[in-house]
Amino acid sequence: MRESTNGLPREGAAPYIHSRPLPAYRGIFAVDAKGFTGRPAIEHETISRAVPELLETAFARAGLRNLWNDRTFPNTTGDGYVFGFDPALMPFVIHPLLLTLQDVLTDYNVLSHGALPIRLRASLHIGPLADTGDEFGGNGTARNDTHRLLDSRPVKAVLASHKENITHLAAILSQRCYEDAVASGYTGRHPDHFVEVAATVEGKPFAQQAWIYVPQPSGPLYETAEADGSVEAPARSAEERPAPEPDIAPSPQVSNSAPNGNINTGTVHGGQSVANNHVAGDHVEGNKAGRVRGFQGDQVRGNKYQGRR
């Protein structure tokens, strides 16, 4: 919001009053470092400086140096970085840039001895954003959604569940980004590389369909990996769901008693002899059958017959 001649900020343009041109559509690219807040404070500045340097190296290796040089509203987020770019180049950012960034992070984490390991989440989106050329440029719903996707449960869970020495990058694409750049066939990656997820953010009123892409996976992709490392099986279509179990009324419970004797509940052929001798064993009241966890037999230490004469 620009200042007026009297030094006070001008009033913002109220929505829904009259029509105005849309801002230019832009691709939005954002990354965050995993586990940044849990790092010692002395490491924060080093990581904040390293992230844009790693991005610049990846763009150069992927043949996209001009895109990096022409980026709009670049801004560090402390634990990450965000900028806008020409949306026509989105297919190249998805591939080969993301795969190249995975390789750059591998080199940094594995081959650079003593370096602080950095694993990144990335989000990609397309939408109208105004670029005012100052620190206020690039603000709007499309950018907000980009950061929400970056913080969403699915991409965090995938990176948490994959091996830290193999998977250094997990990306999430908005539905529009996927439809425009991937499903349309413009990206050099088959749609089977992408997994549809429901992107939600804990504590935020945000829920969108999105797509996960992991250039070098080392864990579950076709399940919903929870942030605590557990894995929940995906929802299945109606055709894939098993038929429901038929309702069977439980049989009435019958209690039979035969102290020191024998009860037959069926047909007996031939003779039957019963000796009413005392037998040392378990005394059971109620129904011993049913669902049993663990060892059902006797647990004996020492001589089971010691003291019995």
Secondary structure, DSSP 8 states (H G I E B T S, - for coil): --B-TTSSB-----TTSS------EEEEEEEEETT-TTS-HHHHHHHHHHHHHHHHHHHHHTT-HHHHHT-EEEEE-SSEEEEEE-GGGHHHIIIIIHHHHHHHHHIIIIISTT-----EEEEEEEEE----SSTTTT-SHHHHHHHHHHT-HHHHHHHHHS-TTT--EEEEEEHHHIIIIIITS-SSS-GGGEEEEEEE-TTSS-EEEEEEE-SS--S-SSSEE-TTS-EE-----TTTS-----------------TTS---SS---S----------S----S---S---S--S----S-TTTT--
